[in-house]
Amino acid sequence: DNEMPNSSWVGTDLRAIAMEDMGLQRARIERADLAGARFVDMRMQGALLLSTSLEGINLNGPANLSYITVSNSSFRDAFLPGALLVGAHAPGIDFSGAYLQLAEFRGAHLEGGSFRKAQITDANFDWAYLDSTDFTLAVGRAKASWFGIRGSPTGLLVA
């Protein structure tokens, strides 16, 4: 186990880095570049991600990002199968094109975000805040769980 709780990663360049069995609970990751990075068994509960590039990141299970706060960052084209983002505070975050099969977003704040063309088969959005969140062309919408969602997301109805 590589445990680094409460650590600070401000201005860090971690593009395409590979790490395994990492504990970054309550870490502060700000103005960092993690584009294309690969993490296996990542624990980031309660972390703070600010102005950080996570585009194309590979968090191949298990990945626990429950209760993270994300601002001005992007998970575009990320690989997050089965990731736990329970209670995450990530309004306006871009998950476009991300692979999110079996991901858990229960109770997450995702208002104004985008899941355009994301793979969300069997993802769980129960009790999530989804006002103005865009699910246009997301794959697997019919197989995701939407119980008790709050707000009015767009693109959920399949014609």
C-alpha positions as CSV (number, residue, x, y, z in Angstrom):
1,D,0.0,0.0,0.0
2,N,1.2,3.5,-0.9
3,E,-0.7,5.7,1.5
4,M,-0.4,9.5,1.1
5,P,-3.5,10.9,2.7
6,N,-3.8,14.7,2.9
7,S,-0.9,15.1,0.4
8,S,-0.6,18.1,-1.9
9,W,-0.1,17.7,-5.7
10,V,-0.2,21.3,-6.8
11,G,1.2,21.9,-10.3
12,T,2.3,18.3,-10.7
13,D,2.9,16.8,-14.1
14,L,1.9,13.1,-14.0
15,R,1.0,12.7,-17.6
16,A,1.0,9.0,-18.6
17,I,2.4,7.9,-15.2
18,A,1.4,4.4,-14.0
19,M,0.7,3.8,-10.3
20,E,-0.8,0.9,-8.4
21,D,-2.4,0.6,-4.9
22,M,-2.5,4.3,-4.1
23,G,-4.2,6.0,-1.2
24,L,-4.7,9.7,-1.8
25,Q,-7.6,10.2,0.6
26,R,-8.3,14.0,1.1
27,A,-5.4,14.9,-1.2
28,R,-5.3,18.3,-2.9
29,I,-4.7,18.0,-6.6
30,E,-4.6,21.4,-8.2
31,R,-3.4,22.6,-11.6
32,A,-2.0,19.1,-12.2
33,D,-1.9,17.1,-15.4
34,L,-2.9,13.5,-15.1
35,A,-3.9,13.1,-18.8
36,G,-3.4,9.5,-19.9
37,A,-2.2,8.4,-16.5
38,R,-3.0,4.8,-15.4
39,F,-3.9,4.0,-11.8
40,V,-4.9,0.5,-10.5
41,D,-6.6,0.3,-7.0
42,M,-6.9,4.1,-6.4
43,R,-8.4,5.4,-3.2
44,M,-9.2,9.2,-3.4
45,Q,-12.1,9.6,-1.0
46,G,-12.7,13.2,-0.1
47,A,-9.9,14.5,-2.4
48,L,-10.1,18.0,-3.9
49,L,-9.4,18.2,-7.7
50,L,-9.1,21.8,-9.0
51,S,-8.2,22.8,-12.6
52,T,-6.8,19.4,-13.3
53,S,-6.6,17.5,-16.6
54,L,-7.9,13.9,-16.1
55,E,-8.6,13.4,-19.8
56,G,-8.1,9.9,-20.9
57,I,-7.1,8.8,-17.4
58,N,-7.3,5.0,-16.8
59,L,-8.6,4.2,-13.3
60,N,-9.0,0.4,-13.9
61,G,-10.6,-0.9,-10.7
62,P,-11.1,-0.6,-8.1
63,A,-11.2,3.2,-8.0
64,N,-12.9,4.9,-5.0
65,L,-13.5,8.6,-5.6
66,S,-16.4,8.9,-3.2
67,Y,-17.1,12.4,-1.8
68,I,-14.5,14.0,-4.0
69,T,-14.9,17.7,-4.9
70,V,-14.0,18.4,-8.6
71,S,-13.9,21.9,-10.1
72,N,-12.8,23.2,-13.5
73,S,-11.5,19.7,-14.5
74,S,-12.3,17.1,-17.1
75,F,-12.8,13.3,-17.2
76,R,-13.3,13.4,-21.0
77,D,-12.6,10.0,-22.6
78,A,-11.6,8.6,-19.1
79,F,-11.7,4.8,-18.4
80,L,-13.5,4.4,-15.1
81,P,-15.3,1.0,-15.1
82,G,-17.0,0.4,-11.7
83,A,-15.6,3.6,-10.2
84,L,-17.2,4.8,-7.0
85,L,-18.2,8.5,-7.2
86,V,-20.8,8.3,-4.4
87,G,-21.7,11.7,-3.1
88,A,-19.1,13.4,-5.4
89,H,-19.5,17.1,-5.8
90,A,-18.7,17.6,-9.4
91,P,-21.0,20.1,-11.0
92,G,-20.3,21.1,-14.6
93,I,-17.7,18.4,-15.1
94,D,-17.2,16.8,-18.5
95,F,-17.4,13.0,-18.7
96,S,-18.0,13.0,-22.5
97,G,-16.9,9.8,-24.1
98,A,-15.9,8.3,-20.8
99,Y,-16.3,4.6,-20.1
100,L,-18.4,4.5,-16.9
101,Q,-20.0,1.0,-17.1
102,L,-21.0,0.0,-13.5
103,A,-19.9,3.3,-12.1
104,E,-21.7,4.5,-8.9
105,F,-22.8,8.1,-8.8
106,R,-25.4,7.8,-6.1
107,G,-26.2,11.1,-4.5
108,A,-23.6,12.9,-6.6
109,H,-23.9,16.5,-7.6
110,L,-23.4,16.5,-11.3
111,E,-25.5,19.5,-12.3
112,G,-24.6,21.0,-15.7
113,G,-22.1,18.3,-16.5
114,S,-21.8,16.3,-19.7
115,F,-22.0,12.6,-20.3
116,R,-22.3,13.0,-24.1
117,K,-21.4,9.7,-25.9
118,A,-20.3,8.2,-22.5
119,Q,-20.7,4.5,-21.9
120,I,-23.1,4.3,-18.8
121,T,-24.5,0.8,-19.0
122,D,-25.4,-0.4,-15.5
123,A,-24.2,2.9,-14.0
124,N,-26.1,4.0,-10.9
125,F,-27.3,7.6,-10.7
126,D,-29.9,7.1,-7.9
127,W,-30.6,10.2,-5.9
128,A,-28.0,12.2,-8.0
129,Y,-28.5,15.9,-8.7
130,L,-28.6,16.1,-12.5
131,D,-30.3,19.4,-13.4
132,S,-29.1,20.4,-17.0
133,T,-26.7,17.4,-17.1
134,D,-26.4,16.3,-20.8
135,F,-26.7,12.6,-21.6
136,T,-27.2,13.0,-25.3
137,L,-26.0,9.9,-27.2
138,A,-24.8,8.2,-24.0
139,V,-24.7,4.5,-24.5
140,G,-26.6,2.3,-22.1
141,R,-29.0,4.9,-20.8
142,A,-31.8,2.4,-20.6
143,K,-29.7,0.0,-18.4
144,A,-28.5,2.7,-16.0
145,S,-30.4,3.3,-12.7
146,W,-32.2,6.6,-12.3
147,F,-34.2,6.2,-9.1
148,G,-35.1,9.4,-7.3
149,I,-32.9,11.7,-9.5
150,R,-33.1,15.4,-8.8
151,G,-33.4,18.0,-11.5
152,S,-34.1,17.8,-15.3
153,P,-31.3,16.2,-17.2
154,T,-31.3,16.3,-21.0
155,G,-30.8,13.5,-23.6
156,L,-32.3,10.7,-21.4
157,L,-35.2,9.9,-23.6
158,V,-34.5,7.6,-26.5
159,A,-36.5,8.3,-29.6
